[in-house]
Amino acid sequence: DAKTTQPNSMESNEEEPVHLPCNHSTISGTDYIHWYRQLPSQGPEYVIHGLTSNVNNRMASLAIAEDRKSSTLILHRATLRDAAVYYCILRDPFSGGYNKLIFGAGTRLAVHP
Amino acid sequence: EAQVTQNPRYLITVTGKKLTVTCSQNMNHEYMSWYRQDPGLGLRQIYYSMNVEVTDKGDVPEGYKVSRKEKRNFPLILESPSPNQTSLYFCASSSNSLGTIYFGEGSWLTVV
């Protein structure tokens, strides 16, 4: 199964943009890149996902490298509520995309007032 | 409101005393699963189900059982709990193999 590598932790100041990197050098052609985050004392929640093109939604943007070996989750203006552990996950719909989820350690994002 | 509901949220039990953690979702999702989360080990999948009466083992199934008799419910059963099953447990559901996964709020289980 393709794995992802993320920094253990990152820090940001409130109202500033945050770029959370993820390396997935062994990604397959059918792997979708998903991001989830886990706020303190809560279950993980969906943030965004993409396959090849950059994606935007109300929570964040996802920038995917042209070779797809890395991606970056972008929070345009960090708030205190964005302090969480962010997980980058690969999901392949043709190879157990649901039942083969592998959550790494994720990146713990601290946001300072 | 889309919800995955787990019960109990907190439980302290003794070794060997059978317990069940219930999970219910109100989104008519086919896919459901259970995870445990331990410090330093992240989230690991215990069991998953792709539909009623269809279940399969995840990465750490030992010591657990599940059943899927109805689409909305997916209970996790610990027949004879041991201290190494002390953990934070999450139930999750999804509409299909790529759909957004919705997680419950978690169940803190302590086995003494």
Interface residues (C-beta under 8 A of the other chain):
Chain A: Y32 Y36 S41 Q42 G43 P44 E45 Y46 Y87 R91 P93 G96 G97 Y98 N99 L101 F103 G104 A105 G106
Chain B: V4 Y31 S33 Y35 G40 G42 L43 R44 Q45 Y48 M50 D56 G58 F90 A92 S94 N96 S97 L98 T100 I101 Y102 F103 G104 E105 G106
